[in-house]
Amino acid sequence: MIVKIAVTDLKDTLIKILSVVDKKNTRLILNFIQIKAFGNQLEMTATDLEVSAKVTTQCIVENPGTFCVNAKNIFDIVKELPDKELTIELLEGTNSLKLTCDNINFTLLIYTSEEFPHLQFGTTGNEFKLNSNQIIEIINKTSHAISNDETRLFLNGIFLQEVDGKLRTVATDGYRLSLVETELTNNKIEALINGIIIPKKGVLELKKIAETYPDKEISISVDESFIYLNANNSYLLAIRLIAKEYLKYQAVIPKKTTYFADIERSAFINAVRRIKIMANERSNGVKLILKENEMIVAANHPSLGEAQEKINIHYSGKEFEIGFNAKFLIDTLSIFGDEEIRMELNNELSPIAIKSSKNQNYLCIVMPLKL
């Protein structure tokens, strides 16, 4: 096998799939990537058996071939090479791969492809399309609320469900919740009626494929165990779904609220960031005091002192004092643009809903904190 490829093209392809490889996997072959050269293409595949990626790039193939090579090793080499043409040669009758770039030569030990897992990257039926910008928006607005608690596996990802012709995406860790609704070109996606859970690692790879093809259609299909994504037939993902039932998230969302406050988002988040400095490290708690057309953000540290900041808001309800984890507030407010937001609440103990004044397709819930 002999292949000639630009170093930059090979490096870009390796970057796309390297994060899929589990460096700690005890099964040696899963530390390797499979490389196939055919026609005028170089196809690279990586998997940890939970998330799999296949990326194809253009090259000159003088002789086709297939082999497996250590993912980290070849990437460490390629990223240090000059931006010139690289020749990859599989020496016949050996388990050696020769890399030649200008006056630089490497010889790598390789494996045959027989041991590499056989992977599937699609299924018939249940296909729908999303614009890559929609995927990025979904992930940006929900991923902060994914739980890291490994004892509650069903919360370690984002939940996708088709509701009334829209794709509803939910993430929650029990302390905050984020929900986004996206218009679908298909009216019904049968595979999503009961919902699926995409794990956190899969979510990160999902964002990467969307960022690689900005403002492009990405084909998505689902079966009982996997979600498959296809971008231009040159970047494919297969992500194993979390085989659990998701939390009944609807119970967390207030069906109706009594009071609301309209607040300039930038003033709110900046105040919380400043006052957080004086919050107790254990609780990270800040207090919001709502009064007629004003809100005071306050914190009291038992050994350092206290701080408060007053901001103008539109509010005409009863006076409230309600505590929150400052980090959860900041994470939630960060997903909104520089716009006015509406904070809806019932009392000091019930969760608050935060919505955008411009976009009605998403909402956030934050649980209060007893200070």
VOPAGU-2260 file (C-alpha; in pm, 1 decimal, decimal comma):
REM VOPAGU-2260
SITE   aa  ch    i         X         Y         Z
SITE  MET   A    0       0,0       0,0       0,0
SITE  ILE   A    1     125,9     346,5     -93,2
SITE  VAL   A    2     -61,5     668,5     -14,0
SITE  LYS   A    3      32,8    1032,8     -55,9
SITE  ILE   A    4    -153,6    1295,0     149,8
SITE  ALA   A    5    -106,8    1650,6     273,3
SITE  VAL   A    6       3,7    1655,5     637,5
SITE  THR   A    7    -262,5    1916,6     723,1
SITE  ASP   A    8    -539,7    1693,3     581,0
SITE  LEU   A    9    -418,0    1393,0     776,5
SITE  LYS   A   10    -384,5    1597,1    1095,5
SITE  ASP   A   11    -737,5    1738,9    1062,0
SITE  THR   A   12    -878,5    1388,9    1010,2
SITE  LEU   A   13    -695,5    1249,9    1312,4
SITE  ILE   A   14    -818,0    1536,3    1532,8
SITE  LYS   A   15   -1178,9    1448,8    1446,2
SITE  ILE   A   16   -1154,5    1086,8    1559,8
SITE  LEU   A   17    -883,6    1087,8    1826,5
SITE  SER   A   18   -1121,2    1183,7    2110,3
SITE  VAL   A   19   -1325,5     868,3    2042,5
SITE  VAL   A   20   -1029,8     643,9    2131,0
SITE  ASP   A   21   -1027,6     531,1    2495,0
SITE  LYS   A   22    -661,4     550,6    2596,3
SITE  LYS   A   23    -725,8     349,0    2913,7
SITE  ASN   A   24    -901,8      59,6    2742,0
SITE  THR   A   25    -750,3    -274,6    2837,5
SITE  ARG   A   26    -844,0    -418,3    2497,8
SITE  LEU   A   27    -535,7    -322,2    2296,8
SITE  ILE   A   28    -701,9    -295,9    1955,3
SITE  LEU   A   29    -931,7     -18,3    2085,0
SITE  ASN   A   30    -624,7     203,1    2130,9
SITE  PHE   A   31    -575,1     173,4    1754,6
SITE  ILE   A   32    -747,5     331,1    1456,9
SITE  GLN   A   33    -828,8     145,0    1139,0
SITE  ILE   A   34    -706,9     307,9     816,9
SITE  LYS   A   35    -830,3     206,6     471,6
SITE  ALA   A   36    -691,6     345,1     147,2
SITE  PHE   A   37    -900,9     298,5    -167,8
SITE  GLY   A   38    -990,4     494,0    -482,6
SITE  ASN   A   39    -874,2     845,3    -398,6
SITE  GLN   A   40    -974,7     831,5     -31,8
SITE  LEU   A   41    -826,7     760,9     307,7
SITE  GLU   A   42   -1085,8     633,9     557,8
SITE  MET   A   43   -1012,2     635,0     930,6
SITE  THR   A   44   -1224,5     460,6    1192,4
SITE  ALA   A   45   -1201,5     470,6    1573,3
SITE  THR   A   46   -1419,2     323,4    1847,4
SITE  ASP   A   47   -1441,7     252,5    2218,9
SITE  LEU   A   48   -1751,9      36,1    2145,6
SITE  GLU   A   49   -1973,1     309,7    2293,8
SITE  VAL   A   50   -1892,9     585,7    2042,8
SITE  SER   A   51   -1755,5     516,9    1694,8
SITE  ALA   A   52   -1639,1     762,4    1428,0
SITE  LYS   A   53   -1548,7     723,3    1062,2
SITE  VAL   A   54   -1390,7    1011,1     869,2
SITE  THR   A   55   -1291,6    1014,3     501,9
SITE  THR   A   56   -1047,2    1252,8     335,5
SITE  GLN   A   57    -904,4    1294,5     -13,8
SITE  CYS   A   58    -557,4    1161,6    -100,5
SITE  ILE   A   59    -357,3     991,9    -375,7
SITE  VAL   A   60    -375,8     612,3    -349,5
SITE  GLU   A   61    -113,0     436,4    -558,4
SITE  ASN   A   62    -186,0      97,9    -401,5
SITE  PRO   A   63    -490,0      30,2    -176,3
SITE  GLY   A   64    -463,6    -135,8     164,9
SITE  THR   A   65    -593,0    -162,0     520,2
SITE  PHE   A   66    -417,2    -166,9     857,7
SITE  CYS   A   67    -451,3     -60,2    1223,6
SITE  VAL   A   68    -207,4     175,3    1396,3
SITE  ASN   A   69    -179,7     317,8    1747,0
SITE  ALA   A   70    -392,1     634,9    1744,3
SITE  LYS   A   71    -190,1     847,2    1987,0
SITE  ASN   A   72     141,7     744,0    1834,3
SITE  ILE   A   73      56,2     841,0    1476,5
SITE  PHE   A   74    -107,9    1166,9    1588,3
SITE  ASP   A   75     195,3    1266,5    1798,6
SITE  ILE   A   76     410,0    1215,5    1489,3
SITE  VAL   A   77     185,3    1389,1    1237,7
SITE  LYS   A   78     128,5    1701,7    1450,8
SITE  GLU   A   79     506,8    1761,4    1456,7
SITE  LEU   A   80     559,4    1720,9    1081,2
SITE  PRO   A   81     598,1    2021,5     847,4
SITE  ASP   A   82     298,7    2113,9     630,4
SITE  LYS   A   83     416,4    1916,5     329,5
SITE  GLU   A   84     322,4    1595,9     149,9
SITE  LEU   A   85     343,4    1274,3     348,7
SITE  THR   A   86     397,0     932,7     193,0
SITE  ILE   A   87     249,2     636,5     381,5
SITE  GLU   A   88     381,1     299,3     273,4
SITE  LEU   A   89     280,8     -39,8     404,7
SITE  LEU   A   90     582,5    -263,2     352,6
SITE  GLU   A   91     466,3    -586,6     188,9
SITE  GLY   A   92     500,9    -901,0     396,4
SITE  THR   A   93     575,5    -707,5     718,0
SITE  ASN   A   94     389,6    -545,5    1005,4
SITE  SER   A   95     570,3    -215,9     945,9
SITE  LEU   A   96     433,2     116,5     823,1
SITE  LYS   A   97     676,5     369,0     678,0
SITE  LEU   A   98     603,1     744,1     698,9
SITE  THR   A   99     813,1     975,3     485,3
SITE  CYS   A  100     785,4    1354,7     486,6
SITE  ASP   A  101    1067,3    1551,6     326,1
SITE  ASN   A  102    1380,4    1418,6     501,3
SITE  ILE   A  103    1187,3    1275,9     797,7
SITE  ASN   A  104    1128,4     901,7     828,5
SITE  PHE   A  105     929,9     697,6    1080,6
SITE  THR   A  106     859,9     325,2    1085,3
SITE  LEU   A  107     562,3     216,7    1294,8
SITE  LEU   A  108     448,0    -126,6    1405,9
SITE  ILE   A  109      92,8    -201,9    1293,4
SITE  TYR   A  110    -179,6    -461,3    1336,9
SITE  THR   A  111    -389,2    -625,0    1070,1
SITE  SER   A  112    -757,0    -526,6    1054,5
SITE  GLU   A  113    -892,6    -871,5    1142,7
SITE  GLU   A  114    -908,3    -789,2    1514,5
SITE  PHE   A  115   -1070,5    -445,7    1470,6
SITE  PRO   A  116   -1443,8    -446,3    1558,7
SITE  HIS   A  117   -1696,5    -458,6    1277,4
SITE  LEU   A  118   -1897,7    -136,3    1308,2
SITE  GLN   A  119   -2231,0     -13,7    1174,7
SITE  PHE   A  120   -2284,3     353,4    1087,6
SITE  GLY   A  121   -2649,0     368,8     986,6
SITE  THR   A  122   -2987,7     203,1     980,7
SITE  THR   A  123   -3274,4     200,6     735,2
SITE  GLY   A  124   -3581,9     404,9     817,4
SITE  ASN   A  125   -3639,6     652,9    1099,7
SITE  GLU   A  126   -3416,5     906,0     925,8
SITE  PHE   A  127   -3454,7    1279,2     980,4
SITE  LYS   A  128   -3233,4    1579,8     922,4
SITE  LEU   A  129   -3116,9    1864,6    1141,8
SITE  ASN   A  130   -2914,8    2167,9    1044,2
SITE  SER   A  131   -2574,4    2162,4    1212,8
SITE  ASN   A  132   -2644,8    2505,8    1361,3
SITE  GLN   A  133   -2955,9    2360,7    1527,3
SITE  ILE   A  134   -2747,5    2079,4    1676,6
SITE  ILE   A  135   -2494,5    2327,9    1814,4
SITE  GLU   A  136   -2772,6    2539,1    1966,1
SITE  ILE   A  137   -2933,1    2232,4    2126,9
SITE  ILE   A  138   -2605,8    2123,5    2285,4
SITE  ASN   A  139   -2498,3    2472,4    2393,5
SITE  LYS   A  140   -2830,3    2526,0    2569,7
SITE  THR   A  141   -2855,4    2189,1    2745,3
SITE  SER   A  142   -2513,2    2031,2    2804,2
SITE  HIS   A  143   -2435,0    2240,8    3115,0
SITE  ALA   A  144   -2718,3    2063,3    3298,8
SITE  ILE   A  145   -2595,4    1707,0    3229,9
SITE  SER   A  146   -2532,4    1519,7    3555,6
SITE  ASN   A  147   -2189,8    1376,4    3644,8
SITE  ASP   A  148   -2338,1    1145,0    3908,0
SITE  GLU   A  149   -2249,1     795,4    3785,1
SITE  THR   A  150   -2502,3     639,0    4023,4
SITE  ARG   A  151   -2780,4     803,6    3818,7
SITE  LEU   A  152   -2672,5     687,6    3474,2
SITE  PHE   A  153   -2996,9     798,8    3308,1
SITE  LEU   A  154   -2906,1    1163,0    3383,7
SITE  ASN   A  155   -2555,6    1137,0    3231,7
SITE  GLY   A  156   -2667,8    1262,2    2892,6
SITE  ILE   A  157   -2929,8    1457,8    2701,2
SITE  PHE   A  158   -3280,8    1328,3    2639,7
SITE  LEU   A  159   -3431,7    1362,2    2291,3
SITE  GLN   A  160   -3803,0    1319,7    2229,2
SITE  GLU   A  161   -4044,9    1405,5    1948,5
SITE  VAL   A  162   -4336,5    1607,9    2089,5
SITE  ASP   A  163   -4607,2    1756,4    1864,0
SITE  GLY   A  164   -4382,9    1758,6    1557,8
SITE  LYS   A  165   -4093,2    1920,6    1743,8
SITE  LEU   A  166   -3768,6    1775,3    1875,4
SITE  ARG   A  167   -3758,1    1832,9    2250,6
SITE  THR   A  168   -3416,4    1811,1    2417,1
SITE  VAL   A  169   -3381,1    1798,7    2794,4
SITE  ALA   A  170   -3087,8    1779,0    3036,4
SITE  THR   A  171   -3101,5    1786,3    3414,7
SITE  ASP   A  172   -2887,9    1694,0    3712,6
SITE  GLY   A  173   -3169,2    1731,6    3965,2
SITE  TYR   A  174   -3061,7    2085,7    4059,1
SITE  ARG   A  175   -3120,6    2259,3    3725,3
SITE  LEU   A  176   -3295,1    2167,7    3403,2
SITE  SER   A  177   -3266,2    2297,9    3049,1
SITE  LEU   A  178   -3522,6    2231,5    2776,0
SITE  VAL   A  179   -3503,0    2324,1    2406,1
SITE  GLU   A  180   -3761,6    2263,7    2133,7
SITE  THR   A  181   -3653,6    2250,7    1768,4
SITE  GLU   A  182   -3870,3    2243,6    1456,9
SITE  LEU   A  183   -3843,1    1919,5    1258,4
SITE  THR   A  184   -3878,9    1875,4     883,7
SITE  ASN   A  185   -4043,2    1538,2     955,1
SITE  ASN   A  186   -4376,5    1562,1    1136,3
SITE  LYS   A  187   -4330,1    1230,4    1313,5
SITE  ILE   A  188   -4009,5    1059,8    1419,3
SITE  GLU   A  189   -4133,4     723,4    1546,7
SITE  ALA   A  190   -3799,1     626,9    1702,1
SITE  LEU   A  191   -3809,9     936,8    1923,1
SITE  ILE   A  192   -4170,3     921,0    2047,1
SITE  ASN   A  193   -4064,0     746,6    2370,1
SITE  GLY   A  194   -3734,2     933,1    2376,6
SITE  ILE   A  195   -3365,5     838,3    2370,0
SITE  ILE   A  196   -3071,7     934,0    2594,2
SITE  ILE   A  197   -2740,9    1029,2    2432,3
SITE  PRO   A  198   -2444,6     992,7    2676,0
SITE  LYS   A  199   -2214,6    1283,8    2754,7
SITE  LYS   A  200   -1922,0    1158,7    2544,0
SITE  GLY   A  201   -2157,7    1114,3    2250,9
SITE  VAL   A  202   -2288,8    1468,7    2301,5
SITE  LEU   A  203   -1934,4    1606,0    2272,7
SITE  GLU   A  204   -1876,5    1412,3    1949,6
SITE  LEU   A  205   -2214,6    1529,3    1822,0
SITE  LYS   A  206   -2107,2    1889,5    1873,5
SITE  LYS   A  207   -1778,3    1825,9    1696,7
SITE  ILE   A  208   -1943,7    1687,2    1382,6
SITE  ALA   A  209   -2184,2    1985,1    1374,5
SITE  GLU   A  210   -1901,1    2237,9    1414,2
SITE  THR   A  211   -1710,9    2071,3    1129,3
SITE  TYR   A  212   -1998,0    2138,8     887,3
SITE  PRO   A  213   -2150,6    2476,8     982,7
SITE  ASP   A  214   -2498,3    2545,5     843,2
SITE  LYS   A  215   -2519,9    2203,8     671,5
SITE  GLU   A  216   -2783,3    1931,5     690,2
SITE  ILE   A  217   -2686,0    1628,7     897,0
SITE  SER   A  218   -2874,2    1300,7     851,1
SITE  ILE   A  219   -2976,2    1122,6    1171,8
SITE  SER   A  220   -3119,7     774,9    1219,9
SITE  VAL   A  221   -3195,6     569,9    1530,0
SITE  ASP   A  222   -3237,3     204,3    1620,6
SITE  GLU   A  223   -3292,0      34,1    1956,2
SITE  SER   A  224   -2931,7      77,7    2071,4
SITE  PHE   A  225   -2763,8     352,3    1866,4
SITE  ILE   A  226   -2808,2     694,7    1712,9
SITE  TYR   A  227   -2626,0     742,8    1380,7
SITE  LEU   A  228   -2514,1    1069,7    1222,7
SITE  ASN   A  229   -2394,8    1125,7     869,7
SITE  ALA   A  230   -2242,1    1451,4     748,6
SITE  ASN   A  231   -2188,0    1460,2     374,2
SITE  ASN   A  232   -2095,1    1088,0     372,2
SITE  SER   A  233   -1748,5    1189,6     489,7
SITE  TYR   A  234   -1794,2    1211,2     868,1
SITE  LEU   A  235   -2003,9     944,1    1039,1
SITE  LEU   A  236   -2083,4     876,6    1403,7
SITE  ALA   A  237   -2247,0     586,1    1586,3
SITE  ILE   A  238   -2332,2     654,2    1951,5
SITE  ARG   A  239   -2462,9     387,9    2186,8
SITE  LEU   A  240   -2769,7     513,9    2372,5
SITE  ILE   A  241   -2813,9     493,1    2749,4
SITE  ALA   A  242   -3053,8     202,8    2794,3
SITE  LYS   A  243   -3249,4     351,8    3082,5
SITE  GLU   A  244   -3577,8     534,5    3128,3
SITE  TYR   A  245   -3536,9     910,0    3167,6
SITE  LEU   A  246   -3653,1    1109,2    3467,1
SITE  LYS   A  247   -4014,0    1236,3    3458,8
SITE  TYR   A  248   -3883,9    1584,5    3395,2
SITE  GLN   A  249   -4230,2    1736,5    3338,5
SITE  ALA   A  250   -4294,3    1720,8    3714,1
SITE  VAL   A  251   -4010,4    1969,0    3776,2
SITE  ILE   A  252   -4151,4    2235,6    3542,5
SITE  PRO   A  253   -4403,0    2464,6    3716,6
SITE  LYS   A  254   -4742,7    2435,7    3547,2
SITE  LYS   A  255   -4820,1    2795,8    3642,7
SITE  THR   A  256   -4637,1    3074,5    3822,2
SITE  THR   A  257   -4764,6    3363,5    4031,0
SITE  TYR   A  258   -4485,8    3620,5    4005,7
SITE  PHE   A  259   -4243,2    3724,7    3734,9
SITE  ALA   A  260   -3950,4    3963,0    3701,0
SITE  ASP   A  261   -3803,0    4097,1    3377,0
SITE  ILE   A  262   -3426,7    4141,2    3414,3
SITE  GLU   A  263   -3144,8    4250,6    3185,6
SITE  ARG   A  264   -2941,3    3934,8    3152,3
SITE  SER   A  265   -2595,0    4094,9    3138,3
SITE  ALA   A  266   -2657,1    4298,2    3456,8
SITE  PHE   A  267   -2786,8    3987,1    3633,9
SITE  ILE   A  268   -2499,5    3753,4    3543,4
SITE  ASN   A  269   -2231,7    4015,2    3615,1
SITE  ALA   A  270   -2380,2    4083,6    3957,1
SITE  VAL   A  271   -2387,5    3712,4    4043,7
SITE  ARG   A  272   -2025,7    3670,7    3929,1
SITE  ARG   A  273   -1910,9    3958,2    4149,3
SITE  ILE   A  274   -2111,5    3867,4    4458,9
SITE  LYS   A  275   -2013,5    3497,7    4426,9
SITE  ILE   A  276   -1664,5    3598,5    4544,0
SITE  MET   A  277   -1805,3    3634,5    4896,7
SITE  ALA   A  278   -2015,5    3317,2    4887,1
SITE  ASN   A  279   -1948,5    3028,6    5122,1
SITE  GLU   A  280   -1725,4    2778,3    4937,6
SITE  ARG   A  281   -1932,5    2480,7    5053,3
SITE  SER   A  282   -2273,6    2602,0    4940,5
SITE  ASN   A  283   -2165,5    2853,4    4674,6
SITE  GLY   A  284   -2486,6    3027,4    4775,3
SITE  VAL   A  285   -2608,2    3374,7    4686,4
SITE  LYS   A  286   -2934,5    3536,7    4795,1
SITE  LEU   A  287   -3172,4    3720,5    4564,1
SITE  ILE   A  288   -3394,7    3977,5    4732,7
SITE  LEU   A  289   -3678,5    4091,9    4506,5
SITE  LYS   A  290   -3849,5    4422,9    4578,6
SITE  GLU   A  291   -4055,5    4670,1    4377,7
SITE  ASN   A  292   -3855,4    4717,9    4053,6
SITE  GLU   A  293   -3524,5    4617,5    4210,2
SITE  MET   A  294   -3328,3    4305,6    4298,3
SITE  ILE   A  295   -3043,8    4277,0    4546,0
SITE  VAL   A  296   -2786,5    4002,4    4493,7
SITE  ALA   A  297   -2615,2    3929,1    4825,2
SITE  ALA   A  298   -2369,6    3683,4    4984,7
SITE  ASN   A  299   -2227,1    3642,1    5332,1
SITE  HIS   A  300   -1904,0    3456,0    5406,0
SITE  PRO   A  301   -1863,8    3359,6    5773,2
SITE  SER   A  302   -1489,8    3434,2    5781,1
SITE  LEU   A  303   -1439,2    3687,6    5499,0
SITE  GLY   A  304   -1732,1    3929,5    5506,8
SITE  GLU   A  305   -2032,1    4011,0    5291,1
SITE  ALA   A  306   -2128,1    4174,1    4960,9
SITE  GLN   A  307   -2439,0    4295,2    4784,4
SITE  GLU   A  308   -2531,7    4461,0    4456,5
SITE  LYS   A  309   -2857,5    4625,4    4357,4
SITE  ILE   A  310   -2987,4    4605,9    3999,7
SITE  ASN   A  311   -3298,5    4755,8    3842,2
SITE  ILE   A  312   -3565,4    4513,2    3725,5
SITE  HIS   A  313   -3933,8    4514,1    3625,4
SITE  TYR   A  314   -4114,7    4354,4    3918,1
SITE  SER   A  315   -4431,8    4439,5    4105,1
SITE  GLY   A  316   -4502,0    4132,9    4321,5
SITE  LYS   A  317   -4448,9    4060,0    4689,2
SITE  GLU   A  318   -4103,6    4089,4    4844,7
SITE  PHE   A  319   -3899,4    3770,4    4819,6
SITE  GLU   A  320   -3574,1    3634,4    4955,7
SITE  ILE   A  321   -3458,7    3321,5    4774,2
SITE  GLY   A  322   -3120,4    3146,8    4767,0
SITE  PHE   A  323   -2939,1    2978,1    4479,3
SITE  ASN   A  324   -2614,0    2803,9    4399,2
SITE  ALA   A  325   -2423,5    3082,8    4220,0
SITE  LYS   A  326   -2255,9    2844,0    3974,8
SITE  PHE   A  327   -2591,1    2701,0    3866,6
SITE  LEU   A  328   -2726,4    3051,9    3810,0
SITE  ILE   A  329   -2420,6    3155,7    3607,9
SITE  ASP   A  330   -2428,9    2836,9    3395,1
SITE  THR   A  331   -2797,0    2894,3    3322,5
SITE  LEU   A  332   -2769,1    3266,0    3246,6
SITE  SER   A  333   -2468,7    3198,3    3019,2
SITE  ILE   A  334   -2682,6    3021,2    2759,5
SITE  PHE   A  335   -2889,1    3334,5    2695,0
SITE  GLY   A  336   -2773,3    3618,4    2470,7
SITE  ASP   A  337   -2756,7    3983,4    2574,0
SITE  GLU   A  338   -3130,1    4018,9    2608,0
SITE  GLU   A  339   -3395,9    4064,5    2870,0
SITE  ILE   A  340   -3491,0    3746,9    3049,6
SITE  ARG   A  341   -3800,7    3663,5    3248,8
SITE  MET   A  342   -3770,8    3491,3    3586,5
SITE  GLU   A  343   -4094,2    3323,2    3694,8
SITE  LEU   A  344   -4156,6    3194,7    4048,8
SITE  ASN   A  345   -4418,9    3101,9    4305,5
SITE  ASN   A  346   -4244,9    3110,9    4644,0
SITE  GLU   A  347   -3909,7    3080,8    4821,8
SITE  LEU   A  348   -3908,4    2699,6    4809,7
SITE  SER   A  349   -4029,5    2622,2    4459,0
SITE  PRO   A  350   -3807,4    2607,6    4146,3
SITE  ILE   A  351   -3781,9    2916,9    3927,0
SITE  ALA   A  352   -3825,8    2919,3    3550,3
SITE  ILE   A  353   -3600,6    3140,2    3338,5
SITE  LYS   A  354   -3708,5    3222,2    2982,7
SITE  SER   A  355   -3588,6    3443,1    2699,6
SITE  SER   A  356   -3785,2    3750,7    2599,4
SITE  LYS   A  357   -3687,5    3687,1    2234,4
SITE  ASN   A  358   -3693,8    3309,8    2188,5
SITE  GLN   A  359   -3974,7    3099,7    2328,4
SITE  ASN   A  360   -3821,9    2767,1    2225,8
SITE  TYR   A  361   -3627,1    2706,5    2544,9
SITE  LEU   A  362   -3658,1    2738,5    2918,9
SITE  CYS   A  363   -3442,2    2671,3    3221,2
SITE  ILE   A  364   -3534,2    2557,8    3570,3
SITE  VAL   A  365   -3313,3    2621,3    3874,6
SITE  MET   A  366   -3388,1    2473,6    4216,6
SITE  PRO   A  367   -3361,3    2711,7    4514,9
SITE  LEU   A  368   -3100,4    2668,4    4787,4
SITE  LYS   A  369   -3173,9    2702,0    5156,0
SITE  LEU   A  370   -2921,3    2951,0    5302,1
